[in-house]
Amino acid sequence: MEGGDADASGRQERRPTHPVSPLPRGREEVPSDPLLSQGGIATVLRRTIESTDRILGVLGRQGLRRQDLGLDDAYRNGRFGAVPATSEAIACLLETTVAETREKDCAVCFESYEEGDKIRRMPCSHGFHEGCIIRWLGVSRLCPLCRFKLQAAS
């Protein structure tokens, strides 16, 4: 039965007939964003890439290269554009106890805290397993929960 199936009582369960929109057939929702209505997300991505290329072209004409901007360094050695925290900033993280941490789980490894775990607290007050946050900050200087920025390594 299109649009739904009858349950045990004979009532028909209503399900959307359109795979993307909950509107009935024939009543397509018109996206309010003109970028999305002119070809979907592929168009948005293509335009973003074109804009980035134009910006880099302008910077190139001004004598700046990608290397000068540090864009390539952030993607070396398997990194995803993140910048690590300084070792000094990592060393200054406060050691705390499980009882003093407001989170129940480590947001890096998703494991629950257990009594006796070594916890390090970021300046934003979020706590993590010591080993987890040290490894995380070696790749990205941002807090995994709120994106608070520690001092960046040069």
Steps between C-alpha positions, in 0.01 A plus 500: 500500500661828391555756771474251788392160624201399707581400858323224698201723578450585133619857534734615228844612609598818314849506353641756263456412135799707393835347602650834606211729584209425735271687263247297296578432134449792269584752773877527474664730749694780334828563682535858619875494438560585132826303497319182597215554256739534203656155500544376852801456719731418208446853370573647842823303528609591148440869569692477829799344324484763226491779762798351683695477175420866423619608847823303467548650152468854637745421779740354241485817292592693814811286533375266773535126455317215677825425683514860628152463646580170673210325329700193402658445843162443661433203269837322524551164672135402479367802686166643395581868512533511876780680680650337813521671838835605643665257741494777761123537469455123529728485806292771672176299492375452854492148641168423663296206630202317359281647777593856396420443132155593377512258206428130555690384190815605320399674175817377328480122564128486603587283804344563840722641770592263781626588846877542486516613135739788436291790373630823345281809484522755220470875579138479378437256791440190285676190631649203311715196569857624527634283218203577273521878523880504465476298177210718379684826567804364317283517187248777571519788745118515523294357785310196364177626660488878465789584263677719759844584352824431681819674387603365159833335433705680238 
